[in-house]
Amino acid sequence: MEFKDYYQTLGLARDATAEAIKKAFRKLARKYHPDVSKEPDAEQRMKEINEAYTVLSDPEKRAAYDQLGRDYRPGQEFRPPPDWDAGFEFSGHGFSSREAADFSDFFAELFGRMGDMGGGADGAHDGSHARGRPFRMRGEDHHAKVLLDLEDAFTGTVRQISLRVPKLDAQGRVALETRTLNVKIPQGVREGQIIRLAGQGAPGSGGAASGDLLLEVHFHPHGRLRVDGRDLHLVLPVTPWEAALGAIVPVELPAASLKVRIPAGAQSGRQLRVRGKGIPGQPAGDLLLDLQVVLPPADSPQARELYATMARELAFDPRRPGSP
């Protein structure tokens, strides 16, 4: 996938004001709109112009795009890093994956997930205006992706989370404000779960309630454990004698230490399942251990002699058909 320079598409500098973006879009739309344009590539150009304007005219999308794309050039190979949008607070429903499919793959990769979070009855009004009473409308829900430590899912905790909120300054340029919240993280929280903070979205109108803030949970990469739902995967190194003879070995988890039995004759690649030792929940996830037999180095005369003894005494050829 190639990086798209939306500023170049609209012929703008990166510090263009909101008014300049609007003017550039209108000018290009008059030139390339398929209903009036004689340009041979008008339809494709209009799609590109619409896509660029959709991003740059939205302060939230523009701020995220600016931060992500500041070091890229047009046409450069591009792949957004995982969780690139974590810590940004967005309003509204955004674009679902289906809606984003109307734009380029580049757009869909960046913004196509935002509308899939849902958000309840954003902006729902109670009809008071129609009955002649003051207009009342519930505030819009906001949403953000947050990164937590896997340990938080085992213990539950309260985390101080800072979110960057894009705003337009007095000159019509995007600026980022930061707001910090103390968020209760429930024990057993899992990847992709939504934590709803009531009343932390946009203010309501006419005395109606504020919207909510929906936090989508993701975990920082863990040095040893891989998360799959509530299951945890771990590569467990074992010695040749532990694998051959069987053993009970310790396994360290974020909130506990386990003793796991290695069956005699285990081989590298064998997977052991320890039920209920993944992320807590109803039901709790499992711990899946992928055994990896690790040979001790033959870096001393004694070690080399031990290997030589095995070579002489054990009639073992792993390349022989039928060998384990």
Secondary structure by P-SEA (a helix, b strand, c coil): cccccccccccccccccaaaaaaaaaaaaaacccccccccaaaaaaaaaaaaaaaaacaaaaaaaaaaccccccccccccccccccccccccccccccccccccaaaaaccccccccccccccccccccccccccccccbbbbbbbbbbcccccbbbbbbbbbbbbbbccccbbbbbbbbbbccccccccccbbbbbcccccccccccbbbbbbbbbbbcccccccccccbbbbbccccccccccbbbbbbbcccbbbbbbbcccccccbbbbbcccccccccbbbbbbbbbbbbcccccaaaaaaaaaaaacccccccccccc
